[in-house]
Amino acid sequence: MFNVVEKELNSIHNINRIHPRKQRTVRNILKEIPRIKVFGSAIRWDCSETSDIDILLNKDNVGCSKKEAYKKLERCIDTDFDLLWEDEIKDNMTDNQKENIIDRSVELYEE
C-alpha cells in the first residue's frame, strides 16, 4: 500500500494501491474512462518518473472502441502508456501471462 498524495484522490477505489507517482495520472484517466485496471510498475515500489502506465480495459465498462479509448488516453495523460483489452488477453496469452496481468491488476473507479 502507498500513501495517497492528495486528499481528493481518496474518492478513487484502490488509489492507495497505485504508486504515488501515478496517482494523478489515474485520476485524469478516470475522468475519461470511468473504470480501469492498472498493472505493471505503477502498482509496485520500483515505479519511477519514466515508468509508463499499463492499463487494462473491459469493453463493457468503456463504451467505445479501442481506437477511441486510445485517443481519449492520449488527450488526458502526459506519460507513456500501454493499453490492453481483457478479451484480447484471455484469447491470446498463456495462463501465466494472464495471471501476471489480470490477477495482479488493480481495479480503479470513483466511489
Stockholm file with secondary structure:
# STOCKHOLM 1.0

chainA/1-111         MFNVVEKELNSIHNINRIHPRKQRTVRNILKEIPRIKVFGSAIRWDCSETSDIDILLNKDNVGCSKKEAYKKLERCIDTDFDLLWEDEIKDNMTDNQKENIIDRSVELYEE
#=GR chainA/1-111 SS CCCCSSGGGGGBTTGGGSCHHHHHHHHHHHHHSSEEEEEGGGGSTTCCTTCCEEEEECHHHHCSCHHHHHHHHHHHCCSCEEEEEHHHHHHHSCHHHHIIIIITCEEEEBC
#=GC SS_cons         CCCCSSGGGGGBTTGGGSCHHHHHHHHHHHHHSSEEEEEGGGGSTTCCTTCCEEEEECHHHHCSCHHHHHHHHHHHCCSCEEEEEHHHHHHHSCHHHHIIIIITCEEEEBC
//
